[in-house]
């Protein structure tokens, strides 16, 4: 990674500094809220405005322009959308998954290369880029000059100081003149405290290096074309066709048994396994999920090392991998049917919903593999697979998982509702929990959820939390506190 030949441009330094300031004022650490979306939008705008510094040395031999990558804006939009989930959903576990996934889409938005190796390399380059961006930004800051001849950093600092002074002075005067404006002024201004100052310092120390590293990679994207090449060392046809052919026969045998179970139903399972269908589904689901994931690894290895030079090689490649993929799709369908029976019997939980969504994602990847097998070469496949996973996660967020879980539990027969599990959900579940038939259970759960409301403020506002607090009210209390104690609601 050679890095940019010139220091950071003035627009880059100013844009990163402004986005860092917005993050320090907006980001609600440890909570979900609209502040994450504000920070993401500010960071995206900063990287959009960050441009490499213009060269003053004439170019003797012009280099060919880098091809336009139209997928990068899509990955940037996906990153903002993932961080914007906290604006609508209060579930911390869901937002944590979105934040982790956003690091991948962020790397794809600023990186180069199309293969999975190139994607992984870009992701691992981030720490190195962050370290190298500090002196690069420092040289850009020192190089900034204005027509008057003075150093630009001092002029920028002076401009910001005058702006803040004017806003504070006139803002205080307006606040003293009107109570409504005073409330708005107090809401917008950050609370000045020791904890607040340390929080600002921490956020600045994280945001500035991350944005600086991203701008560093944008200014000098590494050449990862060698990693995009799929041609490499291959094995003989028999060396890969025999083991994968035997594996395909094993899959076919298992699928035949599964079809008998699916068409035979519970009576067939009782005769052959001595279990109820729900117990049978519960016992095998996790193994089938692992089989699906492992099969994807096997398919990736075969695509990397199987020879495809001759027409015979390509025919064997399509036949074996295509058959294995189709059989794996049947296993995915069997897994989903098992999970549905499992949920109907034992109820819906976060883990069951998440794993079922992952299994659907695996199925989509297998369908993409079948499409890629038509022309064999598919440089788009790794990014398409990641994109399908991002869409699956955003779709899960749009479906409001905690609300779905609560509705499933509330609709279960009396005596089979896991009230303790409902009390562990987020505020997103309140609209469904408000429909619990037992008023004592309902008030206990709602009171427990109200204890996790978090801090009030515009940074932590989100739609799920606002809707829940409207239904709960300002001062919820359980009808029977003793019953809540006996059922161990946690208070």
SEGU-443153 format. One record per residue (C-alpha): residue number from 1; x, z, y. Coordinates in steps of 0.25 Angstrom, whole numbers, always signed. Example, Ala and Ser with C-alpha at 12.3 -4.5 7.8 and 13.67 -1.06 7.14 Angstrom:
<torvexs>
(1, (+49, +31, -18))
(2, (+55, +29, -4))
</torvexs>
This chain:
<torvexs>
(1, (+0, +0, +0))
(2, (+9, -5, +12))
(3, (-1, -1, +23))
(4, (-4, -7, +36))
(5, (+8, -13, +44))
(6, (+3, -8, +57))
(7, (-2, +6, +62))
(8, (-16, +9, +63))
(9, (-24, +2, +74))
(10, (-30, +9, +85))
(11, (-44, +6, +80))
(12, (-41, +12, +67))
(13, (-35, +25, +72))
(14, (-47, +27, +82))
(15, (-57, +24, +71))
(16, (-52, +33, +61))
(17, (-51, +44, +71))
(18, (-65, +42, +76))
(19, (-70, +42, +61))
(20, (-63, +55, +58))
(21, (-69, +62, +70))
(22, (-83, +57, +66))
(23, (-80, +62, +52))
(24, (-76, +76, +57))
(25, (-88, +77, +65))
(26, (-98, +72, +55))
(27, (-93, +75, +41))
(28, (-100, +87, +34))
(29, (-90, +92, +24))
(30, (-96, +98, +11))
(31, (-110, +92, +14))
(32, (-118, +79, +14))
(33, (-123, +73, +27))
(34, (-124, +62, +36))
(35, (-110, +66, +42))
(36, (-104, +59, +30))
(37, (-111, +46, +33))
(38, (-106, +47, +48))
(39, (-92, +49, +43))
(40, (-93, +37, +34))
(41, (-98, +28, +44))
(42, (-88, +33, +54))
(43, (-77, +30, +44))
(44, (-82, +16, +40))
(45, (-82, +12, +55))
(46, (-68, +18, +57))
(47, (-63, +9, +46))
(48, (-70, -3, +51))
(49, (-64, -1, +65))
(50, (-50, +2, +59))
(51, (-42, -11, +60))
(52, (-28, -14, +57))
(53, (-19, -14, +70))
(54, (-16, -28, +75))
(55, (-2, -33, +72))
(56, (+7, -37, +84))
(57, (+16, -45, +75))
(58, (+13, -60, +73))
(59, (+10, -63, +58))
(60, (+20, -74, +53))
(61, (+13, -76, +40))
(62, (-2, -72, +40))
(63, (-7, -65, +28))
(64, (-20, -70, +22))
(65, (-32, -62, +26))
(66, (-37, -51, +16))
(67, (-50, -56, +10))
(68, (-63, -50, +16))
(69, (-69, -39, +6))
(70, (-83, -39, +9))
(71, (-85, -27, -1))
(72, (-77, -17, +8))
(73, (-89, -16, +18))
(74, (-98, -13, +6))
(75, (-89, -2, +1))
(76, (-88, +4, +15))
(77, (-104, +4, +16))
(78, (-104, +10, +2))
(79, (-95, +21, +7))
(80, (-103, +24, +19))
(81, (-116, +24, +10))
(82, (-110, +34, +0))
(83, (-106, +44, +11))
(84, (-119, +42, +18))
(85, (-127, +47, +5))
(86, (-125, +61, +11))
(87, (-134, +57, +23))
(88, (-146, +56, +13))
(89, (-143, +65, +1))
(90, (-139, +79, +0))
(91, (-134, +80, -14))
(92, (-119, +84, -13))
(93, (-116, +78, -27))
(94, (-121, +65, -23))
(95, (-114, +64, -10))
(96, (-101, +68, -17))
(97, (-102, +56, -27))
(98, (-105, +47, -15))
(99, (-92, +53, -7))
(100, (-83, +51, -20))
(101, (-89, +36, -21))
(102, (-87, +33, -7))
(103, (-72, +35, -8))
(104, (-72, +24, -18))
(105, (-80, +15, -9))
(106, (-72, +18, +3))
(107, (-59, +14, -5))
(108, (-66, +1, -9))
(109, (-70, -1, +6))
(110, (-56, +0, +11))
(111, (-48, -5, -1))
(112, (-44, -18, -8))
(113, (-45, -24, -22))
(114, (-56, -26, -31))
(115, (-52, -21, -45))
(116, (-54, -7, -50))
(117, (-39, -5, -49))
(118, (-39, -9, -34))
(119, (-51, +0, -31))
(120, (-44, +12, -38))
(121, (-31, +9, -31))
(122, (-38, +8, -17))
(123, (-44, +21, -20))
(124, (-31, +28, -24))
(125, (-24, +22, -11))
(126, (-33, +30, -2))
(127, (-24, +43, -2))
(128, (-11, +34, +1))
(129, (-19, +27, +12))
(130, (-23, +40, +18))
(131, (-8, +45, +18))
(132, (-3, +32, +24))
(133, (-14, +31, +34))
(134, (-9, +43, +42))
(135, (+4, +37, +48))
(136, (-3, +24, +49))
(137, (-14, +30, +58))
(138, (-3, +38, +65))
(139, (+5, +25, +69))
(140, (-8, +19, +74))
(141, (-11, +31, +82))
(142, (+3, +31, +89))
(143, (+2, +16, +91))
(144, (-11, +16, +99))
(145, (-9, +12, +113))
(146, (-18, +9, +125))
(147, (-16, -1, +136))
(148, (-13, +11, +146))
(149, (-1, +14, +137))
(150, (-4, +28, +133))
(151, (-6, +32, +118))
(152, (-20, +29, +113))
(153, (-21, +42, +105))
(154, (-21, +50, +118))
(155, (-31, +41, +124))
(156, (-40, +42, +112))
(157, (-39, +57, +112))
(158, (-42, +58, +127))
(159, (-54, +48, +126))
(160, (-60, +57, +114))
(161, (-57, +70, +122))
(162, (-64, +65, +134))
(163, (-76, +60, +126))
(164, (-77, +73, +119))
(165, (-76, +81, +132))
(166, (-87, +72, +139))
(167, (-97, +73, +127))
(168, (-95, +88, +125))
(169, (-97, +91, +140))
(170, (-109, +83, +142))
(171, (-114, +86, +129))
(172, (-114, +101, +132))
(173, (-121, +99, +145))
(174, (-132, +91, +139))
(175, (-134, +101, +127))
(176, (-135, +112, +138))
(177, (-146, +104, +145))
(178, (-155, +100, +132))
(179, (-157, +108, +120))
(180, (-160, +96, +111))
(181, (-147, +90, +115))
(182, (-140, +103, +113))
(183, (-145, +103, +98))
(184, (-140, +89, +96))
(185, (-127, +92, +103))
(186, (-124, +104, +94))
(187, (-128, +96, +82))
(188, (-118, +84, +85))
(189, (-106, +93, +89))
(190, (-98, +99, +77))
(191, (-98, +114, +76))
(192, (-85, +119, +81))
(193, (-79, +129, +71))
(194, (-66, +132, +63))
(195, (-73, +126, +51))
(196, (-78, +114, +59))
(197, (-64, +111, +64))
(198, (-57, +112, +50))
(199, (-68, +103, +45))
(200, (-65, +93, +56))
(201, (-50, +93, +53))
(202, (-53, +92, +38))
(203, (-62, +80, +40))
(204, (-52, +73, +49))
(205, (-41, +75, +39))
(206, (-49, +68, +29))
(207, (-56, +58, +36))
(208, (-45, +52, +45))
(209, (-35, +50, +33))
(210, (-46, +43, +24))
(211, (-50, +34, +35))
(212, (-35, +32, +39))
(213, (-32, +28, +24))
(214, (-44, +19, +24))
(215, (-40, +12, +37))
(216, (-25, +11, +31))
(217, (-30, +4, +19))
(218, (-39, -6, +27))
(219, (-27, -9, +36))
(220, (-18, -13, +24))
(221, (-27, -14, +12))
(222, (-17, -14, -1))
(223, (-16, -26, -9))
(224, (-23, -23, -22))
(225, (-24, -37, -27))
(226, (-15, -35, -39))
(227, (-25, -24, -44))
(228, (-36, -34, -43))
(229, (-30, -43, -54))
(230, (-37, -41, -67))
(231, (-27, -50, -75))
(232, (-17, -42, -81))
(233, (-12, -38, -95))
(234, (-22, -41, -106))
(235, (-23, -38, -120))
(236, (-26, -48, -132))
(237, (-40, -51, -135))
(238, (-41, -43, -148))
(239, (-34, -31, -142))
(240, (-46, -28, -133))
(241, (-58, -36, -140))
(242, (-57, -28, -153))
(243, (-58, -14, -147))
(244, (-69, -18, -137))
(245, (-76, -26, -148))
(246, (-76, -14, -157))
(247, (-81, -6, -145))
(248, (-92, -16, -142))
(249, (-97, -14, -157))
(250, (-97, +1, -155))
(251, (-105, -1, -143))
(252, (-115, -10, -150))
(253, (-117, +0, -161))
(254, (-120, +11, -151))
(255, (-129, +2, -143))
(256, (-137, -1, -156))
(257, (-139, +14, -159))
(258, (-143, +16, -144))
(259, (-154, +5, -145))
(260, (-160, +11, -157))
(261, (-160, +24, -150))
(262, (-167, +18, -138))
(263, (-177, +10, -146))
(264, (-179, +22, -156))
(265, (-181, +33, -145))
(266, (-182, +47, -148))
(267, (-187, +46, -162))
(268, (-175, +38, -166))
(269, (-165, +48, -160))
(270, (-172, +60, -167))
(271, (-171, +53, -181))
(272, (-156, +49, -179))
(273, (-150, +60, -170))
(274, (-160, +72, -171))
(275, (-160, +73, -156))
(276, (-171, +71, -146))
(277, (-169, +59, -137))
(278, (-165, +67, -125))
(279, (-155, +75, -133))
(280, (-149, +61, -138))
(281, (-148, +56, -124))
(282, (-142, +68, -119))
(283, (-131, +68, -129))
(284, (-126, +54, -128))
(285, (-128, +50, -113))
(286, (-114, +55, -108))
(287, (-107, +48, -120))
(288, (-114, +35, -116))
(289, (-110, +37, -101))
(290, (-95, +39, -105))
(291, (-96, +26, -115))
(292, (-101, +18, -103))
(293, (-90, +22, -94))
(294, (-79, +21, -104))
(295, (-85, +7, -107))
(296, (-83, +3, -93))
(297, (-68, +7, -94))
(298, (-67, -1, -107))
(299, (-73, -14, -100))
(300, (-63, -12, -88))
(301, (-51, -11, -98))
(302, (-56, -24, -105))
(303, (-58, -31, -92))
(304, (-44, -28, -88))
(305, (-36, -31, -101))
(306, (-45, -41, -109))
(307, (-39, -55, -109))
(308, (-48, -66, -102))
(309, (-38, -78, -102))
(310, (-45, -87, -112))
(311, (-60, -90, -114))
(312, (-60, -82, -127))
(313, (-54, -70, -120))
(314, (-65, -71, -110))
(315, (-76, -73, -121))
(316, (-72, -61, -129))
(317, (-71, -53, -116))
(318, (-85, -56, -112))
(319, (-91, -54, -126))
(320, (-85, -40, -128))
(321, (-85, -34, -115))
(322, (-99, -40, -112))
(323, (-105, -34, -125))
(324, (-98, -21, -122))
(325, (-104, -20, -108))
(326, (-118, -24, -113))
(327, (-117, -13, -124))
(328, (-113, -3, -114))
(329, (-125, -7, -105))
(330, (-134, -3, -117))
(331, (-126, +10, -117))
(332, (-128, +12, -103))
(333, (-143, +10, -105))
(334, (-143, +20, -116))
(335, (-136, +30, -108))
(336, (-147, +29, -96))
(337, (-158, +30, -106))
(338, (-152, +42, -112))
(339, (-150, +48, -98))
(340, (-165, +45, -95))
(341, (-169, +53, -107))
(342, (-160, +64, -104))
(343, (-165, +65, -90))
(344, (-180, +64, -94))
(345, (-177, +76, -104))
(346, (-167, +85, -96))
(347, (-170, +81, -82))
(348, (-161, +74, -71))
(349, (-149, +80, -66))
(350, (-138, +75, -56))
(351, (-128, +72, -68))
(352, (-138, +64, -76))
(353, (-142, +56, -64))
(354, (-128, +53, -60))
(355, (-123, +49, -74))
(356, (-135, +40, -76))
(357, (-132, +33, -63))
(358, (-117, +32, -67))
(359, (-122, +25, -80))
(360, (-131, +15, -72))
(361, (-118, +12, -64))
(362, (-110, +10, -77))
(363, (-121, +0, -82))
(364, (-120, -8, -69))
(365, (-105, -9, -71))
(366, (-107, -14, -85))
(367, (-117, -25, -79))
(368, (-106, -28, -69))
(369, (-96, -30, -80))
(370, (-106, -39, -87))
(371, (-107, -48, -75))
(372, (-91, -47, -73))
(373, (-90, -52, -87))
(374, (-96, -66, -83))
(375, (-83, -70, -76))
(376, (-74, -59, -82))
(377, (-67, -58, -68))
(378, (-74, -48, -60))
(379, (-66, -42, -48))
(380, (-79, -37, -42))
(381, (-82, -28, -54))
(382, (-75, -15, -50))
(383, (-81, -14, -36))
(384, (-94, -18, -41))
(385, (-94, -7, -51))
(386, (-90, +3, -40))
(387, (-101, -3, -31))
(388, (-111, -1, -41))
(389, (-107, +14, -42))
(390, (-108, +16, -27))
(391, (-122, +9, -27))
(392, (-126, +18, -39))
(393, (-122, +31, -31))
(394, (-129, +26, -19))
(395, (-141, +23, -27))
(396, (-141, +37, -33))
(397, (-140, +43, -19))
(398, (-151, +35, -14))
(399, (-160, +40, -26))
(400, (-157, +54, -22))
(401, (-152, +60, -35))
(402, (-155, +75, -32))
(403, (-170, +71, -29))
(404, (-171, +63, -41))
(405, (-166, +75, -50))
(406, (-175, +84, -43))
(407, (-187, +75, -45))
(408, (-184, +74, -60))
(409, (-183, +89, -61))
(410, (-196, +92, -53))
(411, (-204, +81, -62))
(412, (-199, +88, -75))
(413, (-210, +97, -82))
(414, (-212, +111, -78))
(415, (-201, +120, -84))
(416, (-191, +109, -85))
(417, (-187, +108, -71))
(418, (-173, +113, -69))
(419, (-175, +120, -56))
(420, (-161, +126, -55))
(421, (-155, +112, -55))
(422, (-165, +108, -44))
(423, (-159, +119, -36))
(424, (-145, +113, -37))
(425, (-149, +99, -32))
(426, (-147, +95, -17))
(427, (-157, +95, -6))
(428, (-160, +80, -10))
(429, (-169, +86, -21))
(430, (-178, +94, -12))
(431, (-189, +84, -11))
(432, (-191, +84, -26))
(433, (-189, +99, -28))
(434, (-200, +102, -17))
(435, (-209, +96, -28))
(436, (-206, +107, -38))
(437, (-219, +112, -44))
(438, (-215, +127, -45))
(439, (-214, +132, -31))
(440, (-205, +144, -34))
(441, (-195, +134, -40))
(442, (-197, +124, -29))
(443, (-194, +135, -18))
(444, (-182, +140, -26))
(445, (-175, +127, -27))
(446, (-178, +123, -13))
(447, (-172, +136, -8))
(448, (-160, +134, -16))
(449, (-158, +120, -11))
(450, (-160, +124, +4))
(451, (-148, +133, +2))
(452, (-139, +121, +0))
(453, (-144, +114, +13))
(454, (-130, +114, +19))
(455, (-127, +114, +34))
(456, (-136, +108, +45))
(457, (-131, +97, +54))
(458, (-131, +83, +56))
(459, (-118, +81, +48))
(460, (-125, +86, +35))
(461, (-139, +80, +37))
(462, (-144, +71, +26))
(463, (-158, +66, +22))
(464, (-159, +74, +9))
(465, (-155, +87, +15))
(466, (-165, +85, +27))
(467, (-176, +81, +18))
(468, (-174, +93, +9))
(469, (-173, +103, +21))
(470, (-186, +98, +26))
(471, (-193, +101, +13))
(472, (-186, +114, +11))
(473, (-189, +120, +25))
(474, (-180, +129, +33))
(475, (-182, +142, +26))
(476, (-185, +139, +11))
(477, (-187, +151, +2))
(478, (-191, +152, -13))
(479, (-204, +158, -17))
(480, (-198, +166, -28))
(481, (-184, +170, -25))
(482, (-183, +179, -38))
(483, (-186, +167, -46))
(484, (-175, +159, -39))
(485, (-165, +170, -43))
(486, (-170, +170, -57))
(487, (-169, +155, -59))
(488, (-155, +156, -53))
(489, (-156, +146, -41))
(490, (-144, +151, -35))
(491, (-148, +161, -24))
</torvexs>
